[in-house]
């Protein structure tokens, strides 16, 4: 049974890392599930405190992944129209459209376009609108880096425990 749990754990951890990049998979929760499954084996010793702390961190990272692009849009000078456009773009990227990119490109593209259009409607200045849209893209990149770092860290913890 331990071998089956370890196989499932590594599958979840690998999907977690992939889900940090791919929009359809929730990376941090999947990686945490992998840590939990590994903790049920006799080979990996994970304390309850670590499981609770990493579960909370996975939840916070997952929520921040949707909030950070809006915050960086605002930080880059965007108005509420740019922030709303970014949020609408995030929702569009989750469901996809029959036009435009989908998948990883869609998750970066649609918030950028949403912030650009929303900001341009408000300020009628392409330069300011592009700056706000760049903020949305920077937020996407920051969220992706944080998710990858968290998921890889959980993978490393399990590998170190096995060795």
N, C-alpha and C positions, 0 to 999 in steps of 0.2 A: 504494500500500500504506500510505503514511503516513496518508492520510485515513481509511482503514478502521480503522487502529489508533487514531487519535484519536477516532473515533466510538465504538469499543468502550471506550476509556479513559473517555470522558465518561459512557457508559452505566454502567460499573462504578462510577465516582465518584458518580453520581446514585443508583444503587442502594445504595451504601455509606451515603450520607446518609440515605436512606429506611430502610435496615436498622438504623440507629442508633435508630430509633423502632419499627419493626415487628419483632416477635420472630422471624419466619420467616427473615429475611435476616441473615447475619453482616456487619454494617456495616463495621467496621474492616478485616477481610480483603478485602472487596470493594473498598473505597476504595483499599487498598494495591495491589491488582491493577490498578486504573485508573492509578495512578501508574507502575507497572511497564510497562504497555502504552504509556503516553505516553512513557516513557523510551526505548522502542525506536524512536521516530520521530526524524526529523532536526530537528523543531521544538522538542522539549523535551529539555533537557540535565539529566539527573539522575545524580548520581555513584553509584557502587557503595556508597560509605559511607552516603549518604542512604538508599538502598534497603534496606541491611541494618539501619540504625538504625530506620527507619520500620516494617520488618517485625517487628523485635523489639518495638517499641512497640505495634503492632497486636495481636501475640500477648498481650502483657501486659494490654492494655486488655480484650481478649476474655475472658481468664481472670478478671480483676478484676470484670468485669460480673457474674459468677456468685458471687464471693466477698464483694463489698462489702455486699449486703443482709444477709448473715449477720453480718458484722462490725458493722454499724450496729445490728442487732438486739441484739447483745451489749452494744454501747456504750450503748444506751438502757436497759440494765438487764435485758435478757432472760437467761434461764437457758439451759442446753443444750437444754431442751425447746422453747423459743421459737426457738432457732437451727435445731434439727432441723425444726420446723414450717415455718420460712421456707424451708429447703432443699427440703423436700418440696413446698411450694407452688411453688418455682421449677421443679421437675421437672414438676409438674402443668401449669404454664403453658406449658411447651414442647410438650406433647402435647395439651393441651386436654381438657376434659370435656364430656359432653353437657349438663351444667348449668352455669350461671354464665357470666361473660364470657370471651371468647377474644380473641386478638389483643393489641393494645396494652393494653387494659383488663385482660385476663387476666394479663399479665406484671406489672402493678402490683397486681392484686387478690389473686391466689392466694398469693404470698409473705406479704402482709399477713394474709390469713385463716389461713394455716398458722402464722405466728408467734403470732397471737392465740389460736388453738385450743391450740397446743402449750404456750404460756405459761400459759393459763388452766387446763389440766390440771394443771400443776405447782403454781402458786401460789394458785389459786382466788380471785384478786383481779382483777376486771375492769379496774380502773384500771392496775395494773401490766402486765396483758396488753395493753391498748391502747397503753401507752407502748412496749412491745417491738415491737408491730406497726407503730407509727409509725416506729420505727427501720428496719424492713424497707422501708417506703415511701420513707423518706429515702435509703436505700441504692440503691433503684431509680432515684430521681431523679438522684442523683449519678452513677451509672453511665451513665445516658442522656445527661446533659450532657457527660460526658467523651467518650463515643463521638461525639456530634454535633460537638464541638469538633475532635476529631482528623480526622474525615472532611471537615469543611469546610476545615480547614487544608490537607489534601492537595489538595482541589479548588482552593483559592486558589493553591497552589504551581504547579499545572499551568497555570492561567490566566495567572499572572504570567510563567511561562516562555514561553507562547505570545505574549504581548504584548511 
